[in-house]
Amino acid sequence: MISLRMFVQLLVLSIQSGWWGVASSPTDEGALRAGHGEHGEPGHQEPHKDSYSTFASEFLESRYLSDDGYPFPTAPPVDPFAKIKVIDCGVTKGCIRYGKPGCDAETCDYFLSYRRIGTDVEYEMSADTDGWVAVGFSSDKKMGGDDVMGCVHDDNGRVRIHHFYNVGQWAKEIKRNPARDEEGIFENNRVTCRFKRPLYVPREETLVDLHLSWYYLFAWGPAIQGSITRHDIDNPPVSDHMISIYKYEDLFMPSTAYQTFNSPLCLLLIVALTFYLLMGTP
């Protein structure tokens, strides 16, 4: 039985050799008789180059066929989620990092970025958790009466963007979700997401206008069957000043362990101990 590869090769040869049912007309035959002169003489015609056969031979080369002779797709793989670029922090977008000094979007306990795109604000969030990560917009640094956007990892492995409203110390999900162009991923035990939200919204209790400045509340924690539970730490971090989406800052907030190490009293004790060890005892 003839293979597909051999059939393709015969097809190309037949096209190039004129075996594909192409008959010469009397006009063509007369033109050939008139073309017996030397180059440059009247009646001479250069042989016609069949562009179609050239294209066919190139298109049906063996590199487009598998070992069995069947065509396979050659499109390159597409990255389903573009990684967050921290090199843009403080330049083309604002960033807030919480964790170890020098951490980035893949190593911080919590990471948030924001930037304006037309009439929208794009947010990127990431946290060291297998459940959920969220940001709240507050007028007083306290939880309660806050507009909250959260990214939740469900049992099917998907990361979805939800809209919440803080009622006291718990978050109530709101059906009206202003998020769009949402995408998320759960990888390396981290929930990461990206979404856009309108800069201006109709006046409503559960939504705030992002063109105003707000204190940002940061939280993350576990989820059960796609529903958020209590955040991981008792006192989630809060921005020390109101954040404006018109000012691209690159802020770092040390986690609890590094806050203790960097406290003035701790540093004073370290200096005193070092001086004592260097001087020695009498």
C-alpha positions as CSV (number, residue, x, y, z in Angstrom):
1,M,0.0,0.0,0.0
2,I,1.3,3.4,-0.9
3,S,2.1,5.6,2.2
4,L,0.8,9.2,2.6
5,R,4.4,10.6,2.4
6,M,4.9,8.8,-1.0
7,F,1.6,10.0,-2.3
8,V,2.5,13.6,-1.4
9,Q,5.8,13.3,-3.1
10,L,4.2,11.9,-6.3
11,L,1.6,14.7,-6.1
12,V,4.4,17.4,-6.0
13,L,6.3,15.7,-8.9
14,S,3.1,15.5,-11.0
15,I,2.4,19.2,-10.5
16,Q,6.0,20.2,-11.3
17,S,6.1,17.9,-14.4
18,G,2.8,18.9,-15.9
19,W,1.2,15.5,-15.3
20,W,-1.8,16.9,-13.5
21,G,-4.1,17.0,-16.6
22,V,-2.6,20.1,-18.2
23,A,-2.8,20.0,-22.0
24,S,-1.0,22.4,-24.2
25,S,-3.2,24.6,-26.4
26,P,-2.5,25.5,-30.1
27,T,-1.6,28.9,-28.9
28,D,1.0,27.5,-26.5
29,E,2.4,25.3,-29.2
30,G,2.7,28.2,-31.6
31,A,4.5,30.2,-28.9
32,L,6.9,27.4,-28.4
33,R,7.7,27.3,-32.1
34,A,8.3,31.0,-32.1
35,G,10.6,30.8,-29.2
36,H,13.4,28.8,-30.7
37,G,15.7,31.8,-31.0
38,E,18.6,32.6,-28.8
39,H,18.4,34.7,-25.7
40,G,17.6,38.3,-26.6
41,E,16.2,37.4,-30.0
42,P,12.6,38.1,-30.9
43,G,10.3,35.2,-30.2
44,H,12.4,33.9,-27.3
45,Q,10.5,33.4,-24.0
46,E,12.0,32.4,-20.6
47,P,10.5,29.2,-19.3
48,H,7.6,29.8,-17.0
49,K,8.3,29.2,-13.3
50,D,5.3,27.5,-11.6
51,S,4.9,29.4,-8.3
52,Y,2.1,27.1,-7.2
53,S,4.3,24.0,-7.5
54,T,7.1,25.7,-5.6
55,F,4.7,26.6,-2.8
56,A,3.2,23.1,-2.8
57,S,6.6,21.5,-2.5
58,E,7.7,23.8,0.3
59,F,4.4,23.4,2.1
60,L,4.4,19.6,1.9
61,E,8.0,19.2,3.0
62,S,8.6,16.3,5.4
63,R,9.2,18.7,8.4
64,Y,5.4,19.4,8.4
65,L,4.6,15.7,8.7
66,S,5.0,13.3,11.6
67,D,7.0,10.0,11.3
68,D,3.8,8.3,10.2
69,G,3.2,10.8,7.4
70,Y,0.4,12.7,9.1
71,P,0.4,16.5,9.5
72,F,0.7,17.9,13.0
73,P,0.1,21.4,14.4
74,T,3.2,23.6,14.6
75,A,1.8,26.5,16.7
76,P,4.0,27.3,19.7
77,P,2.5,26.7,23.2
78,V,0.8,29.7,24.8
79,D,1.5,30.7,28.4
80,P,-1.9,30.7,30.1
81,F,-0.8,33.3,32.7
82,A,1.8,36.0,32.2
83,K,4.1,36.3,35.3
84,I,3.9,39.4,37.3
85,K,6.8,41.8,36.5
86,V,8.2,43.4,39.6
87,I,10.7,45.4,37.5
88,D,7.8,47.7,36.6
89,C,7.1,48.5,40.3
90,G,7.3,52.2,41.0
91,V,7.7,52.9,37.3
92,T,4.6,51.9,35.4
93,K,2.6,50.5,38.3
94,G,2.4,50.7,42.0
95,C,3.4,47.7,44.2
96,I,3.1,46.7,47.8
97,R,5.1,43.8,49.3
98,Y,4.7,42.1,52.6
99,G,7.2,39.6,53.8
100,K,11.0,39.1,53.7
101,P,13.1,42.1,52.5
102,G,13.8,41.8,48.8
103,C,10.9,39.4,48.1
104,D,9.0,39.6,44.9
105,A,5.6,38.5,43.5
106,E,6.6,34.8,43.8
107,T,8.2,34.9,47.2
108,C,6.5,37.5,49.3
109,D,3.9,36.5,51.9
110,Y,1.6,38.9,50.1
111,F,2.0,41.0,46.9
112,L,-0.2,43.6,45.3
113,S,0.2,45.8,42.2
114,Y,-2.0,48.4,40.6
115,R,-2.0,50.5,37.5
116,R,-4.4,52.6,35.4
117,I,-5.4,51.4,32.0
118,G,-7.8,53.9,30.4
119,T,-10.9,54.0,32.6
120,D,-9.9,50.9,34.4
121,V,-7.5,49.9,37.2
122,E,-5.7,46.6,36.8
123,Y,-4.8,44.7,40.0
124,E,-2.4,41.8,40.4
125,M,-2.4,39.8,43.6
126,S,-0.4,36.9,44.9
127,A,-0.1,35.2,48.4
128,D,1.6,32.2,49.9
129,T,-1.7,30.2,50.4
130,D,-3.7,27.5,48.7
131,G,-7.0,29.2,49.4
132,W,-7.6,32.9,48.8
133,V,-6.0,36.3,48.6
134,A,-7.8,39.7,48.8
135,V,-7.5,43.5,49.0
136,G,-9.9,45.8,50.8
137,F,-10.4,49.5,50.4
138,S,-11.0,51.2,53.7
139,S,-11.4,54.7,55.0
140,D,-10.2,54.1,58.6
141,K,-7.6,51.2,58.6
142,K,-10.2,49.0,60.3
143,M,-12.1,46.0,59.0
144,G,-15.8,46.7,58.6
145,G,-17.8,48.5,55.9
146,D,-15.1,47.8,53.3
147,D,-15.2,47.1,49.6
148,V,-13.1,43.9,49.0
149,M,-11.9,42.1,45.9
150,G,-10.7,38.5,46.4
151,C,-9.3,35.7,44.3
152,V,-10.4,32.3,45.5
153,H,-8.9,28.9,44.6
154,D,-11.7,26.3,44.3
155,D,-11.7,22.5,44.4
156,N,-11.5,22.2,40.6
157,G,-8.2,24.0,40.6
158,R,-9.5,27.2,39.2
159,V,-8.9,30.7,40.6
160,R,-12.0,33.0,40.4
161,I,-12.4,36.6,41.3
162,H,-15.1,37.5,43.8
163,H,-16.5,40.7,45.2
164,F,-17.1,41.0,49.0
165,Y,-18.3,43.5,51.5
166,N,-16.9,43.5,55.1
167,V,-19.7,43.4,57.6
168,G,-18.0,43.7,60.9
169,Q,-15.3,40.9,61.0
170,W,-16.7,38.8,58.3
171,A,-16.9,39.1,54.5
172,K,-20.2,38.9,52.7
173,E,-20.1,38.0,49.0
174,I,-21.8,40.5,46.7
175,K,-23.5,39.2,43.5
176,R,-22.6,42.4,41.6
177,N,-19.0,41.9,40.6
178,P,-17.2,44.8,39.0
179,A,-14.2,42.6,37.9
180,R,-13.5,41.9,34.2
181,D,-10.7,40.5,32.1
182,E,-10.0,38.2,35.1
183,E,-7.4,35.4,35.1
184,G,-5.8,33.4,37.8
185,I,-3.6,30.5,38.6
186,F,-2.7,28.2,41.5
187,E,1.0,27.1,41.3
188,N,3.7,26.4,43.8
189,N,1.3,26.6,46.6
190,R,0.4,30.2,45.7
191,V,-2.8,31.9,44.5
192,T,-2.1,34.5,41.9
193,C,-4.6,36.5,39.9
194,R,-5.1,39.5,37.7
195,F,-8.2,41.5,36.9
196,K,-9.5,44.9,35.9
197,R,-12.1,47.1,37.6
198,P,-13.7,50.4,36.6
199,L,-12.1,53.5,37.9
200,Y,-15.5,55.2,38.4
201,V,-18.6,53.3,39.5
202,P,-22.2,54.4,40.3
203,R,-22.6,55.4,43.9
204,E,-23.3,52.3,46.0
205,E,-22.5,51.2,49.5
206,T,-20.6,48.1,48.5
207,L,-18.5,49.8,45.8
208,V,-16.0,52.6,46.2
209,D,-14.6,55.0,43.6
210,L,-11.0,54.1,43.0
211,H,-10.1,57.6,41.8
212,L,-10.2,58.5,45.6
213,S,-7.5,57.5,48.0
214,W,-8.0,54.6,50.4
215,Y,-6.2,52.6,53.0
216,Y,-5.5,49.1,51.6
217,L,-6.2,46.1,53.7
218,F,-4.3,42.9,52.8
219,A,-5.5,39.4,53.7
220,W,-5.2,35.8,52.7
221,G,-6.1,32.4,54.0
222,P,-7.5,28.9,53.4
223,A,-10.7,28.1,51.5
224,I,-13.1,25.2,51.8
225,Q,-14.9,24.1,48.6
226,G,-14.3,27.5,47.1
227,S,-15.5,29.5,50.1
228,I,-13.1,31.7,52.1
229,T,-12.4,31.1,55.8
230,R,-10.6,33.2,58.4
231,H,-7.4,34.8,57.3
232,D,-4.1,33.3,58.2
233,I,-2.8,35.9,60.7
234,D,-4.8,37.6,63.5
235,N,-3.8,41.2,62.5
236,P,-3.6,41.4,58.7
237,P,-1.3,44.2,57.4
238,V,-2.7,47.6,56.4
239,S,-1.0,50.3,54.4
240,D,0.3,53.0,56.7
241,H,-1.1,55.8,54.5
242,M,-3.9,56.1,51.9
243,I,-3.0,54.7,48.5
244,S,-3.7,56.8,45.4
245,I,-3.9,54.9,42.1
246,Y,-2.4,58.1,40.5
247,K,0.9,57.6,42.3
248,Y,2.9,54.6,41.5
249,E,4.8,53.6,44.7
250,D,7.0,50.6,45.5
251,L,6.3,49.9,49.2
252,F,7.7,47.2,51.4
253,M,6.1,46.1,54.6
254,P,8.2,43.6,56.7
255,S,6.3,40.6,58.1
256,T,5.9,40.1,61.8
257,A,9.2,38.3,62.2
258,Y,11.2,41.0,60.5
259,Q,9.2,43.8,62.3
260,T,10.5,42.3,65.6
261,F,14.0,42.1,64.4
262,N,13.9,45.7,63.1
263,S,12.3,47.3,66.1
264,P,14.4,50.0,67.9
265,L,14.5,48.1,71.2
266,C,15.8,45.0,69.4
267,L,18.5,46.9,67.6
268,L,19.6,48.6,70.8
269,L,19.9,45.3,72.5
270,I,22.0,43.9,69.6
271,V,24.3,47.0,69.7
272,A,24.8,46.6,73.5
273,L,25.5,42.9,73.3
274,T,28.0,43.4,70.5
275,F,29.8,46.2,72.5
276,Y,29.9,43.9,75.6
277,L,31.4,41.0,73.6
278,L,34.0,43.2,71.9
279,M,35.1,44.9,75.2
280,G,35.0,41.8,77.3
281,T,34.6,41.7,81.0
282,P,37.1,43.2,83.5
